[in-house]
Amino acid sequence: MELQQLRYIVALSQERNFLRAAKRAHITQPTLSHQIKKLEEEIGTPLFERSSHGVRLTPAGEKFIPYAISTIDTLERGLSELQEETKNISGKIAIGAIPTISPYLIPDILIKLKKEAPLLSLELYEETTSTLLESLKAGKIDIGILSLPIHDPGIVSRSVGKEEFLLAVSKKHPLSKKKQVTSKIIKEEKLLILQEGHCFSDQALEFCKRLRQDTQIIFQGSSLTSVMKLASVGEGLTLVPKMAVNEKENPNLAFIPFSKPKPSREIGIVWRVTAPLGPSHRYLMDTISSLFEDLT
């Protein structure tokens, strides 16, 4: 059952004529007739009695229409209240994100804000975890997006969800044909990771049970992009967070899920315990949570 279908039956119940109801709903008469019939089939009983003299409600229709009107009215009032709240979302918020999150999540945040809260502007920073936390405590940024947990009594965190890691490997590599892989399979392979200071590289090393000084770790890059480029030409394997998986941008890479236990990280939003949160901050946090869920 769709909201638009409810609008159609309400229009027909008031107009008592398919042509007038279709004009009122700005659709064609066949479309209106089809959608109403579809709804009646879903409900399991006719709502309208059709005849050459016009249209009138059946007893079931008489019972159902008031509920349809009430539903539409409630949703429209709710939407109106949300839109009114969004008008008050304004100001500037300084936000930081770690490099393995920033390029994949921040652009979507900006697009949504432009559409829904154009009076709210962001001051953006991309920093490793330790630097981001220092910036947060110093008041340089208001909100941070990073990997949890964070153990600091002066910082509050809110989890937005877990994100699994996948193995990125050249499509010419034998492992690219597998549907799933394990940490044991890749233990002896050449590994490409991020430089020290990136929490994602520490998480990858822990899962693979490897040390940073391991001779099989042949490259430590400053960005996931450079690491994935090397993997795509067969220089080694790497782990990537799910939000970074983009087959169109990396046509020579195969992204393979791990079997259980799957490696993952918990993503969260952090802010100072002493910092007051206004409607704009809460709106931004809710937006981040929603978009993260879409990406993962």
Steps between C-alpha positions, in 0.01 A plus 500: 500500500640836394421851620424609144237227469329638809495844340337348190218327687431814704481706179262250340284480811455877491467551124292184434633510146816336360579777251466783755695303762779431249525869410511593867779246559685616182509151348321324215166328556638149416783548753252605768275204426794257505641628830162490675431149374847396620426639847161328513667169413754554777225580753292209378171680441360766262491854634293644213192393313534587132198550276397697193353759736832565672695383803395454859661350809430144607440434872867403526595824329287700744694345788843530339499854359502683839812303595664589169424869552632484857820327385568759227430785740732359768787445255460845345504666842807299596678597179406863552647497851823340375533756222445780752772356724739474206456872430656566841806281426772756433846621600843348453630173643865394484514127432797264470518149362776243470640440146336157464157657551521859375510451119213250504257656748561877501391563135163333569459712814562819301250398230230431758562826687480701178160350435351486850686758711658759269556746788732255678865513387786267589866573560673176400816334628657164411732375775632176646338384825755645743510838324121512473460439873750775580313738269174407669633562852660827391170625357623509140218265397155443650429146383720212387428181303738214571540140606399406855570440783643824635612503862509861613290639787468836324347353183152359440438247223195375314521185290349515152564136409748232401673474166663184369833480317548330164811369330606699192709303253591522133259314276803313363583358845383140572313619812276722286297192399403415857158589640640538852844508661646450847785669683699175474487503119654846478754453782790429265400751232661838442299760688444867423391717793468861608775683684534504878249734659207368299281292731370301201849360433530391865164324473607326178828384654322367808257299288776362278718428805790685343752750637579828329864384473399180314710461183185409308360848563646663191330842498356740754299769320357832605156435346271211415499617139876448457486165679214376280677617183802286586275205581326538163828442313586191703751645744327349801171466689326749722198529724245774433193618694172428324424870439818527291393222262435645157532258210453769235797700631707183548414274205814287543429415864293217642340569839454177694313462832653310791339197657402523867633644717495796262742785568318825569516835675249701698447852369398776735447872545692678777470840667620675817309416815495873587371613159128586485322333209242707316236391245751540215749264667233240568368528145852449362558196721171344388595570137838330546334194656247473218756537221741253663222240505440561128871455419543179693 
